[in-house]
C-alpha cells in the first residue's frame, strides 16, 4: 500500500517539478536580455528590485517588433539589403544561408518541416522506427537512386532535435494514420505514451 501511494505521488510531482524547473530556467535565461537596457532603466536600478519575467516580455516584444518591421515594405527592403551584405561575406554567408533555410522550413507559415509520420526499417531490416517525411531527394541525387525515394528524418529518443537524415525507398515506408505531434510525443516518451489512434497494421 505504501509503495503504491509513494509511486502515485511521484507520478504527480515529477512532471510538475520538471515543468516548473524548465519554466524557471527559461525565465531566468530570458531575463538576461535586460542587461541590454540602459543601466538606469534596468529593473533593479529603476524599481529598486528585480522583476522576474520582465525579460520574457522584452524578448517577446522585440520579436514582435522585428516581425512587424519585416512585414512592411520598408522592412522587406532593409532585409534584402541586409541579406545582400551578408552574401558578400564568404564565411558568414555559408552559415547564415544554411540556418535561414532551416528556419524558413521550420517556422514559415507556408513551410512544413515534417509532412507525415511513417515507419521505416532502421537500423536494419528486422526492426522498425518512426520517421518523418521531409520531402524528396533533389534531381541530382535522385538520378543515382534506384526507384522512387523519399527523404526522412529519424529523431533520437528522448531528444528529437538530434537525429539522422535518410533517403529511403518509397515502397519500404509505411504511412501512419497519426499526426506528427502524436508521433513526436510517442518518440519523446520512449514509447510510454502511445498515440490515441487505431492500431496500424505493419506487414
Residue pairs with C-beta under 8 A, 6 or more apart in sequence:
26 56
27 52
27 53
27 55
27 56
28 52
30 55
30 56
30 58
30 59
31 50
31 52
31 53
31 54
31 55
31 56
32 55
33 55
33 58
33 59
33 62
34 42
34 43
34 54
34 55
34 58
35 42
37 58
39 45
40 46
43 49
43 50
43 51
43 54
44 50
68 75
69 75
69 78
70 76
70 79
83 96
86 92
86 93
86 96
87 93
87 97
104 111
105 111
105 112
105 113
106 113
113 132
113 134
114 132
114 133
114 134
114 153
114 180
115 132
115 133
115 134
115 135
116 132
116 133
116 175
116 176
116 180
117 130
117 131
117 132
117 133
117 175
117 176
117 178
117 179
117 180
117 182
117 183
118 130
118 131
118 132
118 133
118 152
118 173
118 174
118 175
118 176
119 128
119 129
119 130
119 131
119 173
119 174
119 176
119 200
119 202
120 128
120 129
120 131
120 152
120 154
120 166
120 168
120 172
120 173
120 174
121 127
121 128
121 168
121 172
122 128
122 129
122 131
122 154
122 166
123 129
128 174
128 202
129 154
130 154
130 155
130 176
130 183
130 186
130 187
131 152
131 153
131 154
131 155
131 166
131 168
131 173
132 152
132 153
132 155
132 180
132 183
133 150
133 151
133 152
134 151
134 152
134 153
134 165
135 150
135 151
136 142
136 149
136 150
136 151
137 145
137 149
137 150
137 151
137 167
141 167
142 149
145 167
146 169
147 169
147 170
147 171
148 169
148 170
148 171
149 167
149 168
149 169
149 170
150 167
150 168
150 170
150 173
151 165
151 166
151 167
152 165
152 166
152 167
152 168
152 173
153 163
153 164
153 165
153 166
154 163
154 164
154 165
154 166
155 161
155 162
155 163
155 184
155 187
156 162
156 163
156 164
157 187
157 188
157 190
158 187
158 188
158 189
158 190
160 184
160 187
160 188
174 200
174 202
174 203
176 183
176 200
177 197
177 198
177 200
178 186
178 195
178 197
178 200
179 195
182 195
182 196
182 197
183 195
185 193
185 195
186 193
186 194
186 195
